[in-house]
Amino acid sequence: MRISWQDMALTGALVVIGFGGTRWAALLQSAESPGGLAYGLVVVAALSVLFRSIAPLWTYAMTVTCIAVYLWLGYPFGPILLSGIAAMYAVALRSSVRTILICALLYTAVVVPRFVAEPLDILTWSLGWIFLPAAVGFAMRIRRRSVADTREHAVTEERLLLAQEVHDVVGHGLAVIAMQAGVALYVLDRDPAKARASLEAIRDTSRDALDGLRGELDSLRGNAPLRPSTSLVDIPALAARMRSAGLPVSVVVSAADLPEAIETAAYRIVQESLTNVLRHAGSGVTASVEVSVVDSVLVVSVVDTGATSDFVEGHGITGMRRRATSLGGTLDAGPDESGGFAVRARIPLAS
């Protein structure tokens, strides 16, 4: 850690105030003019504050020692105590509660009794010049920690969102590519035209996946172009790609013109659900998609006819649920009464 310009500015101010204010304090208190030793102690105490961010306890020890010697030699109450405030604040900002209390009590025991005779005055002086900066420093440390925790949480959420976007874009594309590649290999010799169509689908799907991945990477660099997000109007095209990959899909979308975040979440939920069907359900399976608004709630339902005896919730379903809950909604996924598998999400439009 380096010495900051704030510490240098504070130290300079303490030196200037110490030189000018110490003599003024002596005049106000009808005391003798301080000698060179007094000014030397003032300067050493002020210069110690320069290292408060690097070594707060060392700064505290040097400052309190200078103040104690200064007062015990009978010099007048003055600006040197400002260095003590800065040192106590630095300790409270970077030390444990136990260390703060020990330093504050030690400061009180060493310095205060020499300057103030009455116990009540000792308490008042201690609170004003010692415990108040300690309390302010400790409160500032709590605030900084809270801000750091908030930022860390925001970064974590951003990473999870990015990971989910990459998972949805790449995972969907790879699932379609794998299915189309299997079809192409199966019909390559007896139906070259169909094999060619599958290869074209692989080309288009890989291009779309690469574009989507490139868009996510551009968003990290902060230079992503303005482009419309995926929405409910893209679901029919998604279903068409699934059909070309061999999964019969029926689609009913009766909702439109909803908030962008809600439409994007609904599209991704449908996309991930159909991708899971394509990956795990096997041949002969069909799927149906229904998106509608019921009582100011967007209802997304994806049901397939695949067997679900070995269902285990994976990252895909966890990501879909996170999307729904981030908008104040819910998502349920599991075996359906008809023997297939169902994903149902409910997202309030007020979100």
C-alpha positions in Angstrom: 0.0 0.0 0.0 1.3 3.4 -0.9 1.0 6.8 0.8 -2.0 8.5 -0.7 -2.3 12.1 -1.6 -5.0 12.5 1.0 -2.6 11.4 3.7 0.0 13.8 2.4 -2.5 16.7 2.3 -3.7 15.9 5.9 -0.1 15.7 7.2 0.8 19.0 5.6 -2.3 20.6 7.1 -1.5 19.3 10.5 2.1 20.7 10.3 0.9 24.1 9.2 -1.9 24.2 11.8 0.5 22.9 14.5 3.0 25.7 13.9 0.5 28.5 13.8 -2.0 27.2 16.3 0.4 26.1 19.1 1.6 29.6 19.8 -2.0 31.0 19.5 -3.1 28.3 22.0 -0.4 29.4 24.4 -1.6 33.0 24.2 -5.2 32.1 24.8 -4.3 30.0 27.8 -1.9 32.6 29.2 0.9 30.1 29.0 4.6 30.5 28.2 5.6 30.5 24.6 6.4 26.9 23.6 10.0 26.2 22.8 11.6 24.2 20.1 10.9 20.8 21.8 7.2 21.6 21.8 7.2 22.4 18.1 9.3 19.3 17.4 6.8 17.1 19.1 4.0 18.7 17.1 5.8 18.1 13.9 6.7 14.5 14.7 3.1 13.8 15.7 1.9 15.3 12.4 4.4 13.5 10.3 3.4 10.2 11.9 -0.1 10.6 10.4 1.5 10.3 7.0 1.7 6.6 7.5 -1.8 6.1 9.0 -3.0 4.0 6.0 0.2 1.8 5.9 0.8 1.3 9.6 -2.1 2.6 11.7 -0.9 1.1 15.0 2.6 2.6 14.5 1.0 5.9 13.7 -1.1 5.6 16.9 1.9 4.7 19.1 4.1 7.6 17.8 1.3 10.2 18.0 0.1 9.2 21.5 3.7 9.2 22.7 4.3 12.7 21.3 1.1 14.0 22.8 1.8 12.4 26.2 5.3 13.9 26.4 4.0 17.3 25.1 1.3 17.5 27.8 3.4 16.0 30.7 6.0 18.7 30.0 3.3 21.3 30.7 2.9 22.6 27.2 -0.6 24.1 26.5 -3.5 22.3 25.1 -3.4 22.8 21.3 -3.4 21.5 17.7 -1.2 18.5 18.5 -4.3 16.8 19.6 -5.6 16.9 16.1 -2.9 14.4 15.1 -4.3 12.1 17.9 -7.8 12.3 16.3 -6.4 11.3 12.9 -4.4 8.4 14.5 -7.4 7.1 16.5 -9.6 7.3 13.4 -7.0 5.3 11.4 -6.9 2.6 14.0 -10.7 2.3 14.1 -10.8 2.2 10.4 -8.5 -0.8 10.0 -8.4 -2.7 13.4 -10.5 -5.1 15.4 -13.0 -3.9 18.0 -10.7 -5.2 20.7 -7.7 -3.2 19.4 -9.8 -0.1 19.1 -11.0 -0.3 22.7 -7.5 -1.0 24.0 -6.0 2.0 22.0 -8.8 4.3 23.2 -8.5 3.3 26.8 -4.7 3.5 26.7 -4.9 6.9 25.1 -7.3 8.1 27.9 -5.2 6.6 30.7 -1.9 8.1 29.4 -3.0 11.5 28.2 -6.2 12.7 29.8 -5.4 12.6 33.5 -2.5 14.9 33.0 -4.6 17.5 31.3 -8.0 17.4 33.1 -8.4 17.1 36.9 -12.1 16.4 37.4 -13.4 12.9 36.6 -16.5 14.3 34.7 -14.2 16.4 32.6 -12.1 13.3 31.9 -15.1 11.5 30.6 -16.2 14.4 28.4 -12.7 15.0 27.1 -12.3 11.3 26.3 -15.5 11.0 24.5 -14.9 14.2 22.4 -11.3 13.7 21.5 -10.8 9.9 21.6 -13.9 7.8 21.5 -15.8 10.0 18.9 -13.1 9.6 16.2 -12.9 5.9 17.1 -16.7 5.5 16.7 -16.6 7.5 13.4 -13.8 5.4 12.0 -15.5 2.1 13.0 -18.7 3.3 11.4 -16.9 4.2 8.2 -15.3 0.7 8.2 -18.7 -0.9 8.5 -20.0 1.2 5.6 -17.0 0.4 3.4 -17.4 -3.3 4.1 -21.1 -3.0 3.2 -20.3 -1.3 0.0 -17.7 -3.9 -0.9 -20.1 -6.7 -0.1 -22.8 -5.1 -2.3 -20.3 -4.7 -5.2 -19.1 -8.3 -4.8 -22.7 -9.5 -4.8 -23.4 -7.5 -8.0 -20.3 -8.9 -9.6 -21.4 -12.5 -8.7 -24.9 -11.9 -10.1 -23.4 -10.5 -13.3 -21.2 -13.5 -13.7 -24.1 -15.9 -13.1 -26.1 -14.0 -15.6 -23.3 -14.1 -18.2 -22.7 -17.8 -17.5 -26.4 -18.5 -18.0 -26.5 -16.6 -21.3 -23.5 -18.4 -22.6 -25.0 -21.7 -21.4 -28.3 -21.0 -23.2 -26.7 -19.8 -26.4 -24.0 -22.4 -26.8 -25.9 -25.3 -25.2 -28.9 -24.8 -27.5 -26.7 -24.6 -30.6 -24.6 -27.6 -29.7 -27.7 -29.7 -29.0 -29.2 -28.8 -32.4 -25.9 -29.4 -34.1 -25.5 -32.8 -32.5 -28.9 -33.9 -33.6 -28.6 -32.6 -37.1 -25.2 -34.2 -37.4 -26.7 -37.5 -36.4 -29.4 -37.1 -39.0 -26.9 -36.3 -41.7 -24.8 -39.3 -41.0 -27.9 -41.6 -40.9 -29.2 -40.4 -44.3 -26.0 -39.5 -46.0 -25.9 -42.5 -48.4 -29.6 -43.0 -49.2 -30.9 -39.4 -49.1 -28.1 -36.9 -49.9 -30.6 -34.1 -50.2 -31.8 -34.5 -46.6 -28.2 -34.9 -45.5 -27.4 -31.6 -47.2 -30.3 -29.9 -45.5 -29.0 -31.1 -42.1 -25.6 -29.8 -42.9 -27.1 -26.4 -43.9 -29.0 -26.4 -40.6 -25.7 -27.1 -38.8 -24.1 -24.2 -40.6 -26.9 -21.8 -39.7 -27.1 -23.0 -36.1 -23.4 -22.7 -35.5 -23.4 -19.2 -37.1 -26.2 -18.1 -34.8 -24.5 -19.6 -31.8 -21.2 -17.8 -32.7 -23.0 -14.5 -33.2 -24.7 -14.9 -29.8 -21.5 -15.8 -28.1 -19.7 -12.9 -29.8 -22.5 -10.6 -28.5 -22.0 -11.7 -25.0 -18.2 -11.2 -25.2 -18.8 -7.7 -26.7 -21.1 -6.9 -23.8 -18.1 -7.6 -21.4 -16.0 -5.1 -23.3 -18.7 -2.5 -23.2 -18.9 -2.1 -27.0 -21.9 -4.3 -27.7 -24.0 -2.9 -30.6 -27.6 -1.9 -29.9 -29.7 -4.8 -31.0 -33.1 -6.2 -30.0 -33.1 -8.9 -27.4 -34.7 -12.2 -28.0 -38.4 -12.0 -27.3 -41.7 -13.9 -27.6 -41.9 -13.2 -31.4 -38.8 -15.4 -31.8 -40.4 -18.5 -30.3 -41.9 -19.7 -33.6 -38.5 -19.6 -35.3 -37.0 -21.4 -32.3 -39.7 -24.1 -32.7 -38.9 -24.3 -36.4 -35.3 -25.0 -35.7 -36.3 -27.7 -33.3 -38.5 -29.3 -35.8 -35.7 -29.3 -38.4 -33.6 -31.1 -35.7 -36.2 -33.8 -35.4 -38.3 -32.6 -32.5 -42.0 -32.0 -33.3 -43.1 -28.9 -31.5 -46.5 -27.1 -31.3 -46.5 -23.5 -30.3 -49.3 -21.2 -29.0 -48.2 -17.7 -28.0 -51.0 -15.4 -27.0 -48.9 -12.7 -25.3 -47.1 -9.7 -26.8 -45.7 -6.3 -26.1 -44.5 -7.1 -22.6 -41.4 -5.6 -20.9 -38.2 -6.6 -22.6 -36.7 -8.4 -19.5 -39.8 -10.5 -19.2 -40.0 -11.5 -22.8 -36.3 -12.3 -22.9 -36.6 -14.5 -19.8 -39.6 -16.3 -21.3 -37.8 -17.0 -24.5 -34.8 -18.4 -22.7 -37.0 -20.6 -20.6 -38.6 -22.0 -23.7 -35.3 -22.4 -25.4 -33.6 -24.2 -22.5 -36.7 -26.5 -22.0 -36.8 -27.5 -25.7 -33.0 -28.0 -25.7 -33.3 -30.3 -22.7 -36.0 -32.3 -24.6 -33.8 -32.6 -27.6 -30.9 -33.8 -25.5 -32.6 -36.2 -23.2 -36.0 -37.3 -24.4 -35.0 -39.6 -27.2 -36.9 -40.4 -30.5 -40.6 -40.3 -30.9 -41.1 -37.5 -28.4 -43.2 -34.4 -29.0 -43.3 -31.1 -27.2 -45.8 -28.3 -26.8 -45.2 -24.7 -25.9 -47.9 -22.3 -24.5 -47.3 -18.7 -23.5 -50.1 -16.6 -22.2 -51.1 -13.9 -19.8 -53.4 -14.8 -16.9 -54.4 -12.3 -14.3 -51.4 -10.0 -15.0 -49.0 -13.0 -14.8 -47.1 -14.4 -17.8 -47.5 -18.1 -17.8 -44.9 -20.2 -19.8 -45.6 -23.9 -20.2 -43.4 -26.4 -22.0 -44.6 -30.0 -21.9 -43.1 -33.0 -23.6 -44.0 -36.7 -23.9 -40.6 -38.1 -22.9 -40.2 -40.6 -20.0 -38.9 -39.1 -16.8 -38.1 -42.0 -14.5 -34.4 -40.9 -13.9 -35.1 -37.1 -13.6 -32.3 -35.2 -11.9 -32.4 -31.4 -11.8 -29.3 -29.9 -13.5 -27.8 -26.5 -14.2 -30.2 -25.8 -17.0 -33.3 -25.9 -14.7 -31.5 -24.1 -12.0 -30.7 -21.3 -14.5 -34.3 -21.1 -15.7 -35.5 -20.9 -12.1 -33.0 -18.1 -11.4 -34.3 -16.2 -14.4 -37.9 -16.5 -13.1 -37.2 -15.6 -9.5 -35.0 -12.6 -10.5 -38.2 -11.1 -11.9 -40.3 -12.0 -8.9 -41.7 -15.2 -10.5 -41.6 -18.9 -9.9 -40.6 -22.0 -12.0 -41.5 -25.6 -11.4 -40.0 -28.5 -13.4 -40.6 -32.2 -13.1 -42.6 -35.2 -14.2 -46.1 -34.4 -15.6 -49.3 -36.2 -14.8 -49.5 -37.5 -18.4 -46.2 -39.3 -17.9 -44.0 -36.7 -19.7 -42.1 -33.8 -18.4 -43.3 -30.2 -17.8 -41.7 -26.9 -17.1 -44.1 -24.1 -16.0 -43.0 -20.6 -15.1 -45.1 -17.7 -13.8 -43.7 -14.2 -14.0 -45.8 -11.2 -12.8 -45.9 -8.4 -15.3 -45.5 -5.9 -12.5 -41.9 -7.0 -12.1 
